[in-house]
Amino acid sequence: MVDLLLKAALQFAGLAILLGTWRLLKGPDAPNRVVALDVLTLVTMPLLVGLAIMADRVIYLDVALVYAVLAFLGVLALARYYDRGI
C-alpha cells in the first residue's frame, strides 16, 4: 500500500514539474518565470525524498536539504534583482 501511494505521489510530482516547466517557458513576464522556477525547486525536493525512500539511500536526503537551501537563496537573489534592478 505504501509503495502504491509513493508511486502515485511521485507521478503527481512529475505532472507538477511538467506544468511548472510549461509556465517557465511560456510565462508572460519575468516574475511569473521566477515563481515557476521556485515551484520547480519545491516539487523536485519531494522527488529526491521519494527517490531516497525507494532506493533506501539516506544520502539523497542530504542532497534534498542542500538543494532546498540553495534554491531558496537563488530565489531570494532573483527577487532582489527584480526588486532593485541590481
Phi, psi and omega in degrees: 000320180293320178298320179296316178294320179295317179294322178294318179296321179292326177292319176295323177294322176297320176296320178295325177293319178297316180292321177294322177294321177299317180292326179295320182279325186253008183303141182290332181212175185295318178299325176295325178291324177294318178296320177296321177295321177294319177298319179298320179290324179291329180278331180291328181297313175297331175296319177294321178292318177297321176296321178296321180290315182292323182270353182055046179238118183286335183297331179294334176292322175294321177298318179296321180293314178295320178298320180296317180294315180294323178294319178298315179295324178294319178292323176297320179294318177295320179296320178294320179298314181286334179283315185254343182072027182279000000 
